[in-house]
Amino acid sequence: MSDASPASNATKARRRHRKQMLASTLRVLLILVVAFLWLAPVAWIAATAFKAPRDVLSLDILFTPTLQNFVTAFGPNYQLGNRLMNSTIVTIGTLLICIPVSTAAAYALSRFRFPGGMAWQLGLLATQFVPAVMIIIPLYVVLRSAGMLDTPASLIIVNLSVLIPYAIWMIKGFMDALPMDMEEAAMTDGATRFRALRDVVVPVAMPGIVTATIFCFVVAWNEFFFALILSRNEAVTLPVSLMSARTDRGDAWEIMAVIGLTIMIPMMLISKLVQRHFLKGLVSGAVR
C-alpha cells in the first residue's frame, strides 16, 4: 500500500497538470480569437486606406500602398480637414462645459439634501431613457428659431443635453465613496467650499472624473444622429462625412477607410494616454 500511494499521487499530479495545460491553452485560444475579431476590422480599414481603388475589393494581402486616398479625402471634394476641425471643436467644447458642470452638480447631489429627495436624481436618470428620435424634432425647431442650425454650437448644446446627466451620475458614484472628513478639515482651516472642492475633492475623485471624460469623449466624437439632422455644410462632423464617400462608381471604400481611420486614431491615442486613470477609475467603481 505504501508503494501504491506515491504512484497514485504522481498520476493525480499528471492529471492536474494536463487539466491546467488544457485550461491555459483554451484561455490563450480564446484571447487570440477575441483579439482577431477586434483587430481584423481595424487592420482591414487601415489597409484599405492605403489601397488604390482597383485593389480595394481584392483579397490580395500584398499590394502597392498609396497616399492618394488621403490627398483626395483632405481635398476640396470631401473636405476632411474641415470636418476634422468641426469634430474637434464640438468634442472639446462639449467636454469643457460638461465635465466642470457635471462635477459640481455631482458634488452638490452627493453632499447636500434638496427638496424632493431622490426626485432630482431620478429625473436625471430618466432623461437617459428618452429615445433620440423623440427629442430631435423639438430641438430642431428651437435651434432653427434661434438661427443656430448647421453650427458647432448647436451640436455642443445637444451633446450637453445628453451627456451632462450621464456624467453627473457617473461622477456622483465616486463622490459618494469619498469621506467628508477631508473637505471638512480643509474648511475648518479656512478654505471655502469651492476651494475644498477644487483642491481636495477633485484630485481624489480624479480617476472617476477621467473615466467620465473618456466616455463623454467617445460619445461626442462618434455622435452621428444629431449631427446628421442638425448639420448641412458648415458643421458636418467626421461620422456624418462617411456618407459623403459616394461617387459615380458607387461607395468609395478607400475614402471611407481614410475617414474611419481618422475617427479611430484620436480615440486610440487618448485611450492610451489616460489608460492608467481609466483602469483605476473602473476598479474603484467595482470595489465600491
C-alpha positions as CSV (number, residue, x, y, z in Angstrom):
1,M,0.0,0.0,0.0
2,S,2.8,2.3,0.8
3,D,4.3,1.8,-2.7
4,A,0.9,2.4,-4.4
5,S,0.4,5.8,-2.7
6,P,3.3,7.7,-4.4
7,A,2.3,6.3,-7.8
8,S,-1.3,7.3,-7.3
9,N,-0.2,10.8,-6.2
10,A,2.0,11.1,-9.3
11,T,-0.9,10.1,-11.5
12,K,-3.2,12.7,-9.9
13,A,-0.4,15.3,-10.3
14,R,-0.1,14.5,-14.0
15,R,-3.9,14.8,-14.5
16,R,-3.9,18.1,-12.7
17,H,-1.0,19.3,-14.9
18,R,-2.8,18.2,-18.1
19,K,-6.0,20.0,-16.9
20,Q,-4.1,23.1,-16.2
21,M,-2.3,22.9,-19.6
22,L,-5.6,22.4,-21.3
23,A,-7.2,25.3,-19.4
24,S,-4.2,27.6,-20.3
25,T,-4.4,26.6,-23.9
26,L,-8.1,27.2,-24.2
27,R,-7.6,30.6,-22.4
28,V,-4.9,31.6,-24.9
29,L,-7.0,30.5,-27.9
30,L,-10.0,32.5,-26.6
31,I,-7.8,35.6,-26.2
32,L,-6.4,35.1,-29.7
33,V,-9.9,34.7,-31.1
34,V,-11.2,37.8,-29.4
35,A,-8.1,39.8,-30.4
36,F,-8.6,38.7,-34.0
37,L,-12.3,39.6,-34.0
38,W,-11.3,43.1,-32.8
39,L,-8.2,43.7,-34.8
40,A,-9.3,42.2,-38.1
41,P,-11.7,45.0,-39.0
42,V,-9.2,47.6,-37.8
43,A,-6.5,46.1,-39.9
44,W,-8.9,45.9,-42.9
45,I,-9.7,49.6,-42.6
46,A,-6.1,50.6,-42.2
47,A,-5.1,48.5,-45.2
48,T,-7.9,49.8,-47.3
49,A,-7.0,53.4,-46.6
50,F,-3.7,52.8,-48.4
51,K,-5.1,50.8,-51.3
52,A,-5.7,52.1,-54.8
53,P,-9.3,52.0,-55.9
54,R,-8.6,49.0,-58.2
55,D,-7.2,47.0,-55.2
56,V,-10.0,47.8,-52.7
57,L,-12.1,44.7,-53.5
58,S,-9.2,42.5,-54.0
59,L,-8.4,39.8,-51.3
60,D,-4.6,40.0,-52.0
61,I,-2.6,40.6,-48.9
62,L,0.3,42.2,-50.8
63,F,-0.5,45.5,-52.6
64,T,1.3,48.7,-53.5
65,P,0.4,51.3,-50.9
66,T,-0.5,54.8,-51.9
67,L,-1.2,58.1,-50.1
68,Q,-3.5,59.4,-52.9
69,N,-6.6,58.5,-50.8
70,F,-5.5,60.9,-48.0
71,V,-4.9,63.6,-50.6
72,T,-8.3,63.1,-52.1
73,A,-10.1,62.9,-48.7
74,F,-8.5,66.1,-47.5
75,G,-9.1,67.8,-50.8
76,P,-12.0,70.1,-51.8
77,N,-14.3,67.2,-52.7
78,Y,-14.5,65.7,-49.3
79,Q,-13.1,68.5,-47.1
80,L,-12.0,66.0,-44.4
81,G,-9.7,68.7,-42.8
82,N,-12.7,71.0,-42.1
83,R,-14.8,68.2,-40.8
84,L,-12.0,67.0,-38.6
85,M,-11.8,70.5,-37.2
86,N,-15.6,70.5,-36.7
87,S,-15.5,67.3,-34.7
88,T,-12.6,68.6,-32.6
89,I,-14.4,71.9,-31.8
90,V,-17.6,70.1,-31.0
91,T,-16.0,67.4,-28.8
92,I,-13.6,69.8,-26.9
93,G,-16.4,72.4,-26.4
94,T,-18.7,69.7,-25.1
95,L,-16.1,68.4,-22.6
96,L,-15.0,71.9,-21.4
97,I,-18.6,72.5,-20.4
98,C,-19.8,69.1,-19.5
99,I,-17.1,67.9,-17.1
100,P,-16.9,71.0,-14.8
101,V,-20.7,71.3,-14.7
102,S,-21.2,67.6,-14.0
103,T,-18.5,67.6,-11.3
104,A,-20.1,70.5,-9.5
105,A,-23.6,69.0,-9.8
106,A,-22.4,65.6,-8.7
107,Y,-20.7,67.1,-5.7
108,A,-23.9,69.0,-4.8
109,L,-26.1,65.9,-5.1
110,S,-23.6,63.9,-3.1
111,R,-23.2,66.4,-0.2
112,F,-26.4,68.3,0.1
113,R,-30.1,67.4,0.5
114,F,-32.6,69.1,-1.8
115,P,-36.4,69.4,-1.5
116,G,-37.8,66.4,-3.3
117,G,-35.1,64.0,-2.3
118,M,-34.3,61.4,-4.9
119,A,-36.7,63.0,-7.4
120,W,-33.8,65.2,-8.8
121,Q,-31.6,62.2,-9.3
122,L,-34.3,60.0,-10.8
123,G,-35.2,62.9,-13.1
124,L,-31.6,63.0,-14.4
125,L,-31.7,59.2,-14.8
126,A,-35.0,59.3,-16.7
127,T,-33.5,61.5,-19.4
128,Q,-31.3,58.6,-20.4
129,F,-34.3,56.5,-21.3
130,V,-35.8,59.1,-23.8
131,P,-35.1,57.9,-27.4
132,A,-33.2,60.4,-29.5
133,V,-35.9,60.4,-32.2
134,M,-38.4,61.8,-29.7
135,I,-36.4,64.9,-28.9
136,I,-34.8,65.7,-32.3
137,I,-37.9,67.5,-33.7
138,P,-38.3,69.9,-30.7
139,L,-34.5,70.5,-30.7
140,Y,-34.5,71.2,-34.5
141,V,-37.4,73.7,-34.2
142,V,-35.8,75.5,-31.3
143,L,-32.4,75.7,-32.9
144,R,-33.9,76.8,-36.2
145,S,-35.8,79.6,-34.5
146,A,-32.6,80.7,-32.8
147,G,-30.7,80.6,-36.1
148,M,-28.2,78.0,-34.8
149,L,-28.7,75.2,-37.3
150,D,-25.5,74.0,-39.0
151,T,-23.3,75.4,-36.4
152,P,-20.9,73.7,-33.9
153,A,-22.7,75.5,-31.1
154,S,-25.9,73.6,-31.8
155,L,-24.2,70.2,-31.7
156,I,-22.4,71.2,-28.5
157,I,-25.8,72.1,-26.9
158,V,-27.4,68.8,-28.0
159,N,-24.4,66.8,-26.7
160,L,-24.6,68.5,-23.4
161,S,-28.3,67.7,-23.0
162,V,-27.4,64.0,-23.4
163,L,-24.0,63.8,-21.6
164,I,-24.4,66.0,-18.6
165,P,-27.0,63.7,-16.8
166,Y,-24.9,60.7,-17.7
167,A,-21.7,62.3,-16.4
168,I,-23.4,63.5,-13.2
169,W,-24.5,60.0,-12.3
170,M,-21.1,58.5,-13.0
171,I,-19.1,61.1,-11.1
172,K,-21.6,61.1,-8.2
173,G,-20.8,57.5,-7.6
174,F,-17.2,58.4,-6.9
175,M,-18.2,61.4,-4.8
176,D,-20.4,59.3,-2.6
177,A,-17.4,57.0,-1.8
178,L,-15.2,59.9,-0.6
179,P,-15.3,60.6,3.1
180,M,-16.4,64.1,4.1
181,D,-13.6,64.4,6.7
182,M,-11.1,65.7,4.1
183,E,-13.1,68.6,2.9
184,E,-14.4,69.4,6.4
185,A,-10.8,69.6,7.7
186,A,-10.0,71.9,4.8
187,M,-12.9,74.2,5.6
188,T,-12.0,74.1,9.3
189,D,-8.6,75.5,8.3
190,G,-10.3,78.4,6.5
191,A,-10.9,77.1,2.9
192,T,-14.2,77.9,1.2
193,R,-16.5,75.2,-0.1
194,F,-15.3,75.9,-3.7
195,R,-11.7,75.7,-2.7
196,A,-12.3,72.4,-0.8
197,L,-13.9,71.0,-3.9
198,R,-11.1,72.2,-6.2
199,D,-8.1,71.3,-4.1
200,V,-9.3,68.3,-2.0
201,V,-12.3,66.5,-3.6
202,V,-11.4,66.8,-7.3
203,P,-7.9,65.5,-7.0
204,V,-9.1,62.4,-5.0
205,A,-12.0,61.8,-7.4
206,M,-9.8,62.3,-10.5
207,P,-10.0,58.7,-11.6
208,G,-13.8,58.9,-11.7
209,I,-13.7,62.2,-13.5
210,V,-11.2,60.9,-16.0
211,T,-13.4,57.8,-16.6
212,A,-16.5,60.0,-17.2
213,T,-14.4,62.3,-19.5
214,I,-13.4,59.3,-21.6
215,F,-16.9,58.0,-22.0
216,C,-18.2,61.5,-22.8
217,F,-15.4,62.0,-25.4
218,V,-16.2,58.7,-27.1
219,V,-19.9,59.6,-27.3
220,A,-19.3,63.2,-28.5
221,W,-16.7,62.2,-31.0
222,N,-18.8,59.4,-32.5
223,E,-22.2,61.2,-32.4
224,F,-24.0,60.7,-35.7
225,F,-27.7,61.0,-35.4
226,F,-28.0,64.6,-34.1
227,A,-25.1,65.7,-36.3
228,L,-26.8,64.2,-39.4
229,I,-30.1,66.2,-38.7
230,L,-28.7,69.5,-37.4
231,S,-25.7,70.0,-39.8
232,R,-25.7,70.6,-43.5
233,N,-22.5,72.0,-44.8
234,E,-20.6,74.2,-42.4
235,A,-20.8,72.0,-39.2
236,V,-20.6,68.5,-40.8
237,T,-18.6,66.2,-38.5
238,L,-16.5,63.1,-39.2
239,P,-19.1,60.4,-38.6
240,V,-21.5,62.2,-41.0
241,S,-18.8,62.7,-43.6
242,L,-18.8,58.9,-44.1
243,M,-22.0,59.3,-46.0
244,S,-20.3,61.7,-48.5
245,A,-17.9,59.0,-49.7
246,R,-20.0,58.1,-52.7
247,T,-19.1,58.5,-56.3
248,D,-20.4,57.6,-59.7
249,R,-18.9,54.1,-59.4
250,G,-20.6,53.6,-56.0
251,D,-19.2,53.7,-52.5
252,A,-15.6,54.8,-52.3
253,W,-14.4,52.3,-49.8
254,E,-10.9,53.7,-49.8
255,I,-12.2,57.1,-48.8
256,M,-14.5,55.7,-46.2
257,A,-11.4,53.8,-44.8
258,V,-9.5,57.1,-44.6
259,I,-12.3,58.8,-42.7
260,G,-12.8,55.8,-40.4
261,L,-9.0,55.7,-39.7
262,T,-9.2,59.5,-38.9
263,I,-12.0,58.8,-36.5
264,M,-10.3,55.9,-34.7
265,I,-6.7,57.3,-34.3
266,P,-7.6,60.1,-31.8
267,M,-9.6,57.7,-29.7
268,M,-6.8,55.2,-29.6
269,L,-4.2,57.8,-28.7
270,I,-6.3,59.4,-25.9
271,S,-7.3,56.0,-24.5
272,K,-3.6,55.1,-24.4
273,L,-2.6,58.3,-22.6
274,V,-5.3,58.0,-19.9
275,Q,-5.4,54.3,-19.6
276,R,-3.9,54.3,-16.1
277,H,-6.5,56.7,-14.8
278,F,-9.3,54.9,-16.7
279,L,-8.5,51.5,-15.2
280,K,-8.1,52.9,-11.8
281,G,-11.5,54.5,-12.1
282,L,-13.1,51.3,-13.2
283,V,-11.5,49.3,-10.4
284,S,-12.5,52.0,-7.9
285,G,-16.1,51.8,-9.1
286,A,-16.1,48.0,-8.9
287,V,-14.7,47.9,-5.4
288,R,-17.2,50.4,-4.2
